[in-house]
């Protein structure tokens, strides 16, 4: 089995938080943008751009963790 180390992020809770965020973050962003701008197109694009932020956060945390372990 491939171990990428992400299961140890945020005290071991990251795999569960990641699954919840992938489901709910786009919905939350969509609703916030929809109520703020009243344009469905802009809201949908913003919600779509919110998903890569989760992956970017994970990548940065893993990089920071690897750098701290090398020292």
Contact map, one row per residue, 1 for C-alpha under 8 A:
11100000000000000000000000000000000000000000000000000000000000000000000
11110000000000000000000000000000000000000000000000000000000000000000000
11111100000000000000000000000000000000000000000000000000000000000000000
01111110000000000000000000000000000000000000000000000000000000000000000
00111111100000000000000000000000000000000000000000000000000001000000000
00111111100001100000000000000000000000000000000000000000010001000000000
00011111100111100000000000000000000000000000000000000000000000000000000
00001111111111000000000000000000000000000000000000000000000000000000000
00001111111111000000000000000000000000000000000000000000000011000000000
00000001111111000000000000000000000000000000000000000000000000000000000
00000001111111000000000000000000000000000000000000000000000000000000000
00000011111111100000000000000000000000000000000000000000000000000000000
00000011111111111000000000000000000000000000000000000000000000000000000
00000111111111111100000000000000000000000000000000000000000000000000000
00000110000111111110000000000000000000000000000000000000000000000000000
00000000000011111111000000000000000000000000000000000000000000000000000
00000000000011111111100000000000000000000000000000000000000000000000000
00000000000001111111110000000000000000000000000000000100000000000000000
00000000000000111111111000000000000000000000000000000000000000000000000
00000000000000011111111110000000000000000000000000000000000000000000000
00000000000000001111111111000000000000000000000000000100000000000000000
00000000000000000111111111000000000000000000000000100100000000000000000
00000000000000000011111111100000000000000000000000000000000000000000000
00000000000000000001111111110000000000000000000000000000000000000000000
00000000000000000001111111111000000000000000001001100000000000000000000
00000000000000000000111111111100000000000000011101100000000000000000000
00000000000000000000001111111110000000000000001000000000000000000000000
00000000000000000000000111111111000000000000001000000000000000000000000
00000000000000000000000011111111100000000010011001000000000000000000000
00000000000000000000000001111111110000000011011000000000000000000000000
00000000000000000000000000111111111000000010000000000000000000000000000
00000000000000000000000000011111111100000010000000000000000000000000000
00000000000000000000000000001111111111100110010000000000000000000000000
00000000000000000000000000000111111111110110000000000000000000000000000
00000000000000000000000000000011111111000000000000000000000000000000000
00000000000000000000000000000001111111000000000000000000000000000000000
00000000000000000000000000000000111111100110000000000000000000000000000
00000000000000000000000000000000111111110000000000000000000000000000000
00000000000000000000000000000000110011111110000000000000000000000000000
00000000000000000000000000000000010001111111000000000000000000000000000
00000000000000000000000000000000000000111111100000000000000000000000000
00000000000000000000000000000000110010111111110000000000000000000000000
00000000000000000000000000001111110010111111111000000000000000000000000
00000000000000000000000000000100000000011111111100000000000000000000000
00000000000000000000000000000000000000001111111110000000000000000000000
00000000000000000000000001001100100000000111111111000000000000000000000
00000000000000000000000011111100000000000011111111100000000000000000000
00000000000000000000000001000000000000000001111111100000000000000000000
00000000000000000000000000000000000000000000111111111000000000000000000
00000000000000000000000011001000000000000000011111111100000000000000000
00000000000000000000010011000000000000000000001111111110000000000000000
00000000000000000000000000000000000000000000000011111111000000000000000
00000000000000000000000000000000000000000000000011111111100000000000000
00000000000000000100110000000000000000000000000001111111110000000000000
00000000000000000000000000000000000000000000000000111111111000000000000
00000000000000000000000000000000000000000000000000011111111100000000000
00000000000000000000000000000000000000000000000000001111111110000000000
00000100000000000000000000000000000000000000000000000111111111000000000
00000000000000000000000000000000000000000000000000000011111111100000000
00000000000000000000000000000000000000000000000000000001111111110000000
00000000100000000000000000000000000000000000000000000000111111111000000
00001100100000000000000000000000000000000000000000000000011111111100000
00000000000000000000000000000000000000000000000000000000001111111110000
00000000000000000000000000000000000000000000000000000000000111111111000
00000000000000000000000000000000000000000000000000000000000011111111100
00000000000000000000000000000000000000000000000000000000000001111111110
00000000000000000000000000000000000000000000000000000000000000111111111
00000000000000000000000000000000000000000000000000000000000000011111111
00000000000000000000000000000000000000000000000000000000000000001111111
00000000000000000000000000000000000000000000000000000000000000000111111
00000000000000000000000000000000000000000000000000000000000000000011111
